[in-house]
């Protein structure tokens, strides 16, 4: 399903909605483009004129600090005019449909929407119904996809590990509800890592998770053996109320990443987390702030990756439809 | 006096009477007067040349929604019964989830009045099993039966409390009412919108496991045994449910079951790019389920096919997939999709027609669904080879929410007679 929607007739990026269906070549192009933006942040003038005169609207139907800020900075560094709108209370509650919200903004001559929404498929829906000249970047939709997070993680991994094909990557925690996990798994498999391993109790794994191309493990101690990259996922507090887990305490005991557990992985393993971190729930502070943690590097990389994706999506000539 | 009609030289297929031959049907005064040889003194007011056509009982659809009262922006009784007539349907049952719910005789009577005024197929309301479909208090089933309701059911709303379900079934049995049951465990259903499997996992969509259906089937079967209530299981979607139905039938329980036509053709894999046209409940399941449902129809474990028609306005389907309303507009694709099963050698033509007429008539206890002399002349004449496209010109339902939009189908109704009256002719 899905995938031709995000490429134009020449196979160039038009929308960026999901990793699903994108090939290694395109993902590598994104990483290489991001590379060229990395040095910029240290310069006096942190701007390039690539998107001068373009209007970008960050449309956040769900709260976010990190993602929204890095998208906003990325747009500004590309010299675009950017507006961020938080529609924390759902538009339907106000009586306006998602489509009407989009149509209204379109009428203000927008060139790109960056969308975060709590419902899976919302970014696809907007891309399908928006005017042909507008690009849509998915900044996270429900439990479906968070493709820019996956790309910045891939980018971070590449900075520390040279050869994807030898890597064993563990994703630990609430896979079931995680759009980050879905996109990470697709991205890691697309670039051809040796293994993606998911480690979680059955209650936090989706049905038939192995169909995503992962190995499954329910035990952290066993699961961390031979691992090069550890990606921790945030555990939402509401999971306890819906009978998915007994307590934060028990979760930390079983699946929390501590120094002891980390020692089971390869000695040069890196520790990643898409944030925000729940210290003492999924990760111990000593690990989060420790020498193997690259969590803050991920955040910085978020800007370069988002610049790359925005620039590439706006390059397209001629719409796909 | 209704016209005398001579339907000439069609291939008559009447599964109830074991007929499959080329011949003539004679209709006098709204009733089937004779087959093959004209009755004494017959003089035709109208002759239909049915050469190369199939002449069969009018179709009986056990599961439809006409949206009136309450949602006439989606569809009306007039629009949908007209669409049904064009699809060869002569009798249709409507679920009680109208607004207001069919839990008072007034609503049942209103629906019957509007249907009578529209003057297309016969419409039978299904009364709510519980008041407001809330699953807590019994509806006035006897009064509703007297107002013309043909069965009772709780539409898509699960009765969460099994004690209430037990009592509702006991009470329905006391009044010899059929219970139409759509199995769906509320808790396991968990507000899902797609089958729990590879697709739900890949797209991060809220999912409904098979167990949400199979557990509800198992519980209801136990209550059938306990209460002696006659239950018809509607719109089954998975293999394991049908296995349970098969076992229960073998054991001797008085139950029947149907499947929605789209479940025999589509699977979760057909759902393209979060396309809300594929959003149905129960959800589209796997290839294994689809194939098993087909086999079970051929073997008779599943008795009948329904359209599960649910027309929607455009807005209902415009949104991110989980936020759209479930259901397809499916009256008009019922026959061509049934004929596909024949072409794919899943069913014989006679079995397919029986699943749309003979068996649903038996389930409802109606004297119809057959071309028996003396029965009301509910007849469908169709050309199995006539192609038509699903488009604005040919489509009659107000709901255009079908995943088959734009497709060309083979098999088109040319005449529909309801009690000897033409309710449709292809122009």
Interface residues (C-beta under 8 A of the other chain):
Chain A: X1 X2 X5 X20 X92 X97 X98 X99 X117 X119 X120 X121 X122 X124 X125 X128 X129 X141 X142 X143 X144 X145 X179 X182 X206 X207 X208 X209 X211 X212
Chain B: X196 X197 X198 X200 X201 X202 X203 X204 X205 X206 X207 X209 X271 X272 X273 X274 X275 X315 X318 X319 X320 X321 X322 X323
